[in-house]
Amino acid sequence: MFIGFTVAGALNPELARKIEAGLETAVRYDIRLYRRYPYWFDDFVEQRRYRVAATFDPVTREYAVEETLDGKPLGRTTTREFSEAARLLLSRENLLAFHVARGKPTRNLYIQMRASFDAGYVFTIIPVDSRTPWKKSKRFNVRAAQR
């Protein structure tokens, strides 16, 4: 199942300064797939963690954006434009996040998602982690491909 998303709002000026300083700046997306039953409980199906990290190399004057899904590398993109690096950090189109197997129920599926801005540590012991609230998709039904 392919998904696309955009984090609302512009890149935080503090995070932009962090990228420009050459420090790795990462956004972690927690994505859950679940099935909603109208008169009973929700059935958890699967969960993924998508992470995008941007760094700036002052020698080559390029931004490197690395993507991972559940800790496995997806790809690496380099660009000289800050706006392009910010777009890659905060939005994604056509991410293959879930496989829906044949024979499994495919009705009333929802995706729930939140973004976490990995800000590092204060005094090296207190983690700083700012998160967006969970967002829920509209219900969708998956149809099997015709053969």
Residue frames as a rotation matrix with the C-alpha (Angstrom) as fourth column:
MET 1
0.588 0.809 0.000 0.00
0.809 -0.588 0.000 0.00
0.000 0.000 -1.000 0.00
PHE 2
-0.451 -0.728 0.516 1.51
0.730 -0.634 -0.256 3.31
0.514 0.261 0.817 -1.10
ILE 3
0.548 0.592 -0.591 1.06
0.805 -0.565 0.180 6.38
-0.227 -0.574 -0.787 1.06
GLY 4
-0.269 -0.585 0.766 1.99
0.604 -0.722 -0.339 10.03
0.751 0.371 0.547 0.70
PHE 5
0.547 0.435 -0.715 2.13
0.836 -0.338 0.433 12.76
-0.053 -0.835 -0.548 3.33
THR 6
-0.149 -0.565 0.812 3.20
0.309 -0.806 -0.504 16.31
0.939 0.175 0.295 4.11
VAL 7
-0.246 0.020 -0.969 3.90
0.963 -0.112 -0.247 17.71
-0.114 -0.993 0.008 7.56
ALA 8
0.651 0.605 0.459 1.93
0.654 -0.754 0.066 20.94
0.386 0.257 -0.886 7.86
GLY 9
0.912 -0.266 -0.312 3.87
-0.025 -0.796 0.605 24.15
-0.409 -0.544 -0.732 8.33
ALA 10
0.660 -0.743 -0.109 7.32
-0.402 -0.226 -0.887 25.28
0.635 0.630 -0.448 7.39
LEU 11
0.209 -0.712 -0.671 10.61
0.660 0.609 -0.440 23.98
0.722 -0.351 0.597 8.70
ASN 12
0.872 0.080 -0.482 11.31
0.467 -0.428 0.774 25.31
-0.145 -0.900 -0.411 12.17
PRO 13
0.756 -0.617 0.216 14.01
-0.387 -0.689 -0.614 28.08
0.528 0.380 -0.759 12.00
GLU 14
0.361 -0.631 0.687 15.93
-0.817 0.142 0.560 26.34
-0.450 -0.763 -0.464 14.80
LEU 15
0.485 -0.144 0.863 16.04
0.257 0.966 0.017 23.10
-0.836 0.214 0.505 12.80
ALA 16
0.936 -0.152 0.318 17.02
0.278 -0.237 -0.931 25.03
0.217 0.960 -0.179 9.68
ARG 17
0.557 -0.774 0.303 19.99
-0.803 -0.594 -0.041 26.55
0.212 -0.220 -0.952 11.55
LYS 18
0.326 -0.404 0.855 20.92
-0.453 0.727 0.516 23.08
-0.830 -0.555 0.054 12.78
ILE 19
0.753 -0.027 0.658 21.00
0.526 0.624 -0.577 21.74
-0.395 0.781 0.484 9.22
GLU 20
0.871 -0.412 0.267 23.04
-0.091 -0.671 -0.736 24.73
0.483 0.616 -0.622 8.01
ALA 21
0.450 -0.723 0.524 25.55
-0.872 -0.228 0.433 24.09
-0.193 -0.652 -0.733 10.82
GLY 22
-0.262 -0.567 -0.781 26.19
-0.752 0.627 -0.203 20.61
0.604 0.534 -0.591 9.39
LEU 23
-0.739 0.062 0.671 24.42
-0.521 0.580 -0.627 18.68
-0.428 -0.813 -0.396 12.14
GLU 24
-0.871 0.469 -0.145 22.20
0.259 0.691 0.675 15.77
0.417 0.550 -0.723 11.19
THR 25
-0.618 0.774 0.138 18.52
-0.694 -0.455 -0.557 16.71
-0.368 -0.440 0.819 11.45
ALA 26
-0.953 0.236 -0.189 16.05
0.124 0.875 0.468 13.87
0.276 0.423 -0.863 11.35
VAL 27
-0.247 0.944 0.218 12.29
-0.968 -0.231 -0.099 13.44
-0.044 -0.235 0.971 11.25
ARG 28
-0.997 -0.021 0.076 10.86
-0.026 0.997 -0.066 10.08
-0.075 -0.068 -0.995 12.31
TYR 29
-0.273 0.947 -0.170 7.40
-0.905 -0.192 0.380 9.07
0.328 0.257 0.909 11.08
ASP 30
-0.866 0.147 0.478 5.50
-0.124 0.863 -0.490 6.41
-0.485 -0.484 -0.729 13.00
ILE 31
-0.415 0.701 -0.580 2.89
-0.863 -0.101 0.495 4.83
0.288 0.706 0.647 10.73
ARG 32
-0.740 0.262 0.619 0.24
-0.184 0.807 -0.562 2.35
-0.647 -0.530 -0.549 11.86
LEU 33
-0.608 0.622 -0.493 -2.19
-0.516 0.163 0.841 0.36
0.604 0.766 0.221 9.77
TYR 34
-0.895 0.359 0.263 -5.32
-0.043 0.519 -0.854 -0.79
-0.443 -0.776 -0.449 11.53
ARG 35
-0.655 0.756 -0.005 -8.85
0.285 0.253 0.924 -1.98
0.700 0.604 -0.381 10.80
ARG 36
-0.863 0.403 0.306 -11.75
-0.495 -0.549 -0.674 -0.22
-0.104 -0.732 0.673 12.44
TYR 37
-0.661 0.722 -0.205 -14.84
0.642 0.685 0.344 -2.10
0.388 0.096 -0.916 13.45
PRO 38
-0.364 0.522 0.772 -17.92
-0.116 -0.847 0.519 0.08
0.924 0.099 0.368 13.85
TYR 39
0.579 0.713 0.395 -19.29
-0.499 -0.074 0.864 -1.50
0.645 -0.698 0.313 17.05
TRP 40
0.878 -0.352 -0.324 -16.26
0.475 0.719 0.506 -3.13
0.055 -0.599 0.799 18.58
PHE 41
0.472 -0.780 -0.411 -12.53
0.048 -0.443 0.895 -2.45
-0.880 -0.442 -0.172 19.08
ASP 42
0.661 -0.376 -0.649 -9.92
-0.750 -0.330 -0.573 -1.48
0.002 0.866 -0.501 16.50
ASP 43
0.853 -0.376 0.362 -7.73
0.330 0.926 0.184 -4.29
-0.404 -0.037 0.914 15.18
PHE 44
0.314 -0.844 -0.436 -4.03
-0.659 -0.524 0.540 -3.39
-0.684 0.117 -0.720 14.87
VAL 45
0.998 0.040 0.045 -2.60
0.009 0.645 -0.764 -4.78
-0.060 0.763 0.644 11.63
GLU 46
0.329 -0.932 0.151 0.96
0.918 0.279 -0.281 -3.50
0.220 0.231 0.948 11.22
GLN 47
0.885 -0.115 -0.450 3.35
0.081 -0.915 0.394 -0.67
-0.457 -0.386 -0.801 12.16
ARG 48
0.393 -0.784 0.481 6.29
0.830 0.077 -0.553 0.96
0.396 0.616 0.681 10.34
ARG 49
0.552 -0.331 -0.766 8.91
0.312 -0.769 0.557 3.55
-0.773 -0.546 -0.321 11.22
TYR 50
0.528 -0.330 0.783 10.08
0.771 -0.199 -0.604 5.81
0.355 0.923 0.149 8.39
ARG 51
0.472 -0.463 -0.750 13.04
0.444 -0.610 0.656 8.13
-0.762 -0.643 -0.083 9.12
VAL 52
0.652 -0.298 0.698 14.48
0.586 -0.386 -0.712 10.92
0.481 0.873 -0.077 7.00
ALA 53
0.456 -0.588 -0.668 17.74
0.564 -0.390 0.728 12.64
-0.688 -0.709 0.154 7.95
ALA 54
0.830 -0.192 0.524 19.27
0.348 -0.555 -0.755 15.72
0.436 0.809 -0.394 6.33
THR 55
0.356 -0.784 -0.508 22.87
0.598 -0.227 0.769 16.92
-0.718 -0.577 0.388 6.68
PHE 56
0.994 -0.101 -0.051 24.77
-0.108 -0.717 -0.689 19.78
0.033 0.690 -0.723 5.06
ASP 57
0.343 -0.936 0.083 28.34
0.888 0.352 0.296 19.40
-0.306 -0.028 0.952 3.84
PRO 58
0.726 -0.025 -0.687 30.00
-0.014 -1.000 0.022 22.85
-0.688 -0.006 -0.726 3.87
VAL 59
-0.384 -0.923 0.007 32.89
-0.061 0.033 0.998 21.67
-0.921 0.382 -0.069 1.69
THR 60
-0.800 0.119 0.588 30.76
0.585 0.366 0.723 20.47
-0.129 0.923 -0.362 -1.25
ARG 61
-0.804 0.558 -0.204 27.87
-0.502 -0.822 -0.270 22.86
-0.318 -0.114 0.941 -0.36
GLU 62
-0.470 0.652 -0.595 25.39
-0.329 0.496 0.803 19.99
0.819 0.574 -0.019 -0.74
TYR 63
-0.121 0.555 0.823 22.56
-0.964 0.132 -0.231 18.68
-0.236 -0.821 0.519 1.39
ALA 64
-0.803 -0.094 -0.588 22.38
-0.262 0.942 0.208 14.91
0.535 0.321 -0.781 1.76
VAL 65
-0.025 0.871 0.491 18.99
-0.998 0.011 -0.070 13.39
-0.066 -0.492 0.868 2.59
GLU 66
-0.871 -0.302 -0.387 18.95
-0.316 0.948 -0.029 9.74
0.376 0.097 -0.921 3.69
GLU 67
0.116 0.978 0.175 15.78
-0.947 0.056 0.317 7.66
0.301 -0.202 0.932 4.08
THR 68
-0.940 -0.304 -0.154 15.25
-0.247 0.920 -0.305 4.46
0.234 -0.248 -0.940 6.06
LEU 69
0.184 0.983 -0.013 12.21
-0.783 0.154 0.603 2.27
0.594 -0.101 0.798 6.63
ASP 70
0.976 0.194 0.097 12.33
-0.204 0.666 0.718 0.16
0.075 -0.720 0.689 9.80
GLY 71
0.481 -0.866 0.136 16.10
-0.299 -0.017 0.954 0.72
-0.824 -0.500 -0.267 9.98
LYS 72
0.048 -0.442 0.896 16.75
0.770 0.588 0.249 -0.49
-0.637 0.677 0.369 6.41
PRO 73
-0.598 -0.352 -0.720 18.12
-0.059 -0.877 0.478 2.07
-0.799 0.328 0.504 3.93
LEU 74
0.466 0.797 0.385 15.74
0.493 0.128 -0.861 3.21
-0.735 0.591 -0.333 1.18
GLY 75
0.442 -0.328 0.835 17.88
0.812 -0.248 -0.527 5.75
0.380 0.912 0.156 -0.59
ARG 76
-0.050 -0.540 -0.840 20.11
0.637 -0.665 0.389 8.81
-0.769 -0.516 0.377 -0.48
THR 77
0.575 0.289 0.765 19.54
0.777 -0.485 -0.400 12.05
0.256 0.825 -0.504 -2.35
THR 78
-0.369 -0.679 -0.635 21.85
0.745 -0.624 0.234 15.05
-0.555 -0.387 0.737 -2.66
THR 79
0.507 0.520 0.688 20.84
0.795 -0.591 -0.138 18.56
0.334 0.617 -0.713 -3.61
ARG 80
-0.660 -0.744 0.108 22.32
0.670 -0.647 -0.363 22.06
0.340 -0.167 0.926 -3.50
GLU 81
-0.359 0.631 0.688 18.98
-0.240 -0.775 0.585 23.75
0.902 0.045 0.429 -2.71
PHE 82
-0.976 0.023 0.214 17.88
-0.212 0.089 -0.973 24.13
-0.041 -0.996 -0.082 0.91
SER 83
-0.205 0.979 -0.018 14.20
-0.937 -0.202 -0.286 24.28
-0.284 -0.042 0.958 -0.12
GLU 84
0.194 0.211 -0.958 14.51
-0.634 0.772 0.042 20.89
0.749 0.599 0.283 -1.86
ALA 85
-0.732 -0.507 -0.455 16.19
0.040 0.635 -0.772 19.34
0.680 -0.583 -0.445 1.20
ALA 86
-0.812 0.498 0.303 13.41
-0.484 -0.286 -0.827 20.73
-0.325 -0.818 0.474 3.44
ARG 87
0.109 0.881 -0.461 10.75
-0.988 0.146 0.045 19.35
0.107 0.450 0.886 1.08
LEU 88
-0.070 -0.214 -0.974 12.37
-0.280 0.942 -0.187 15.90
0.957 0.260 -0.126 1.14
LEU 89
-0.941 -0.334 -0.045 12.53
-0.029 0.213 -0.977 16.08
0.336 -0.918 -0.210 4.93
LEU 90
-0.739 0.667 0.094 8.87
-0.390 -0.309 -0.867 17.06
-0.550 -0.677 0.489 5.46
SER 91
0.342 0.911 -0.231 6.97
-0.788 0.144 -0.599 15.29
-0.512 0.387 0.767 2.69
ARG 92
-0.782 -0.522 0.340 6.93
-0.270 0.776 0.570 12.02
-0.561 0.354 -0.748 0.79
GLU 93
0.215 0.823 -0.526 4.99
-0.953 0.058 -0.298 10.68
-0.215 0.565 0.796 -2.16
ASN 94
0.662 0.196 -0.724 4.43
-0.530 0.805 -0.267 7.03
0.530 0.560 0.636 -2.99
LEU 95
-0.471 -0.731 0.493 6.10
-0.877 0.327 -0.352 5.40
0.096 -0.598 -0.795 -0.02
LEU 96
0.118 0.464 -0.878 5.44
-0.279 0.864 0.420 1.65
0.953 0.196 0.231 -0.14
ALA 97
-0.339 -0.218 0.915 4.69
-0.900 -0.210 -0.383 1.23
0.275 -0.953 -0.125 3.54
PHE 98
-0.211 0.374 0.903 2.49
-0.588 0.690 -0.423 -1.88
-0.781 -0.620 0.074 3.79
HIS 99
-0.837 0.073 -0.543 1.82
-0.403 0.591 0.699 -5.06
0.372 0.804 -0.465 1.87
VAL 100
-0.071 0.877 0.474 -1.77
-0.873 0.175 -0.455 -6.25
-0.483 -0.446 0.754 2.08
ALA 101
-0.902 -0.382 0.201 -1.76
-0.278 0.871 0.404 -10.01
-0.330 0.309 -0.892 1.50
ARG 102
-0.411 0.761 -0.502 -4.36
-0.583 0.204 0.787 -11.83
0.701 0.616 0.360 -0.53
GLY 103
-0.149 0.470 -0.870 -7.00
0.434 0.822 0.370 -13.57
0.888 -0.322 -0.327 1.49
LYS 104
-0.760 -0.110 -0.641 -6.78
0.639 -0.308 -0.704 -11.03
-0.120 -0.945 0.305 4.33
PRO 105
0.385 0.920 -0.077 -9.76
0.897 -0.393 -0.202 -8.77
-0.216 0.009 -0.976 5.08
THR 106
-0.669 -0.671 0.319 -9.23
0.738 -0.651 0.179 -5.43
0.088 0.355 0.931 3.37
ARG 107
0.182 0.810 0.557 -12.28
0.544 -0.555 0.629 -3.44
0.819 0.188 -0.542 4.46
ASN 108
0.932 0.337 0.135 -12.36
0.119 -0.635 0.763 -0.46
0.343 -0.695 -0.632 6.80
LEU 109
0.153 -0.952 -0.265 -8.61
0.976 0.187 -0.108 0.12
0.152 -0.242 0.958 6.83
TYR 110
0.993 0.038 0.113 -7.14
0.017 -0.983 0.182 3.28
0.118 -0.179 -0.977 8.36
ILE 111
0.037 -0.998 -0.056 -3.65
0.729 0.065 -0.681 4.69
0.683 -0.015 0.730 8.63
GLN 112
0.971 0.140 -0.194 -2.56
0.238 -0.640 0.730 6.58
-0.022 -0.755 -0.655 11.73
MET 113
0.222 -0.930 0.292 0.60
0.791 -0.003 -0.611 8.66
0.570 0.367 0.735 11.61
ARG 114
0.961 -0.041 -0.273 2.71
0.126 -0.814 0.566 11.12
-0.245 -0.579 -0.778 13.61
ALA 115
0.457 -0.850 0.263 6.03
0.257 -0.157 -0.954 12.89
0.851 0.504 0.147 13.04
SER 116
0.835 -0.323 -0.446 8.78
0.432 -0.119 0.894 13.19
-0.342 -0.939 0.040 15.65
PHE 117
0.723 -0.639 0.262 11.54
-0.238 -0.587 -0.774 15.73
0.649 0.497 -0.576 15.23
ASP 118
0.593 -0.596 -0.542 14.69
0.790 0.560 0.249 14.17
0.156 -0.576 0.803 16.63
ALA 119
0.824 -0.226 0.520 16.28
-0.197 -0.974 -0.110 17.11
0.532 -0.012 -0.847 18.38
GLY 120
-0.111 -0.959 -0.259 18.97
0.009 0.260 -0.966 15.24
0.994 -0.109 -0.020 20.27
TYR 121
0.262 0.081 -0.962 19.85
0.888 0.370 0.273 15.67
0.378 -0.925 0.025 23.93
VAL 122
0.582 -0.117 0.805 20.10
-0.335 -0.936 0.106 18.49
0.741 -0.331 -0.584 26.44
PHE 123
0.224 -0.616 0.755 23.12
-0.970 -0.068 0.233 18.11
-0.093 -0.785 -0.613 28.74
THR 124
-0.499 -0.472 -0.727 23.61
-0.702 0.711 0.020 14.69
0.508 0.520 -0.687 27.06
ILE 125
-0.991 0.130 0.029 21.16
0.087 0.801 -0.592 12.98
-0.101 -0.584 -0.805 29.43
ILE 126
-0.244 0.959 -0.145 17.72
0.012 -0.146 -0.989 14.51
-0.970 -0.243 0.024 28.85
PRO 127
-0.676 -0.004 0.737 16.25
0.708 0.274 0.650 13.53
-0.204 0.962 -0.183 25.46
VAL 128
-0.458 0.547 -0.701 14.44
-0.394 -0.832 -0.392 16.26
-0.797 0.096 0.596 23.55
ASP 129
-0.877 0.249 0.410 11.71
0.469 0.629 0.620 14.89
-0.104 0.736 -0.668 21.34
SER 130
-0.508 0.751 -0.422 8.94
-0.518 -0.658 -0.547 17.05
-0.688 -0.060 0.724 19.90
ARG 131
-0.838 0.281 0.468 6.08
0.479 0.790 0.383 15.16
-0.262 0.545 -0.797 18.27
THR 132
-0.692 0.719 -0.057 3.02
-0.618 -0.550 0.562 16.03
0.373 0.424 0.825 16.30
PRO 133
-0.170 0.699 0.695 -0.32
-0.688 0.421 -0.591 14.60
-0.705 -0.579 0.409 17.40
TRP 134
-0.695 0.016 0.719 -1.53
0.354 0.878 0.323 11.38
-0.626 0.479 -0.615 15.76
LYS 135
-0.361 0.602 -0.712 -3.42
-0.855 -0.519 -0.005 11.99
-0.373 0.606 0.702 12.52
LYS 136
-0.340 0.344 0.876 -5.90
0.174 0.938 -0.300 9.46
-0.924 0.051 -0.378 11.21
SER 137
-0.984 -0.002 -0.179 -6.68
-0.176 -0.152 0.973 8.89
-0.029 0.988 0.149 7.55
LYS 138
0.002 0.993 -0.116 -10.14
-0.982 -0.020 -0.190 8.51
-0.191 0.114 0.975 6.12
ARG 139
0.138 0.121 0.983 -11.36
-0.178 0.979 -0.096 4.95
-0.974 -0.162 0.157 5.75
PHE 140
-0.049 -0.137 -0.989 -10.30
-0.998 -0.039 0.054 3.18
-0.046 0.990 -0.134 2.58
ASN 141
0.669 0.280 0.689 -10.83
-0.229 0.959 -0.167 -0.25
-0.707 -0.046 0.706 1.09
VAL 142
-0.419 -0.859 -0.294 -8.08
-0.694 0.094 0.713 -2.12
-0.585 0.503 -0.636 -0.76
ARG 143
0.757 0.650 -0.069 -9.08
-0.521 0.535 -0.665 -4.01
-0.395 0.539 0.743 -3.87
ALA 144
0.086 -0.710 0.699 -7.13
0.239 0.696 0.677 -6.94
-0.967 0.109 0.229 -5.25
ALA 145
-0.413 -0.325 -0.851 -5.55
-0.708 -0.473 0.524 -6.37
-0.573 0.819 -0.034 -8.68
GLN 146
0.723 0.691 -0.012 -7.34
-0.491 0.501 -0.713 -7.97
-0.487 0.521 0.701 -11.63
ARG 147
-0.308 -0.835 0.457 -5.46
-0.145 0.516 0.844 -10.78
-0.940 0.193 -0.280 -13.36
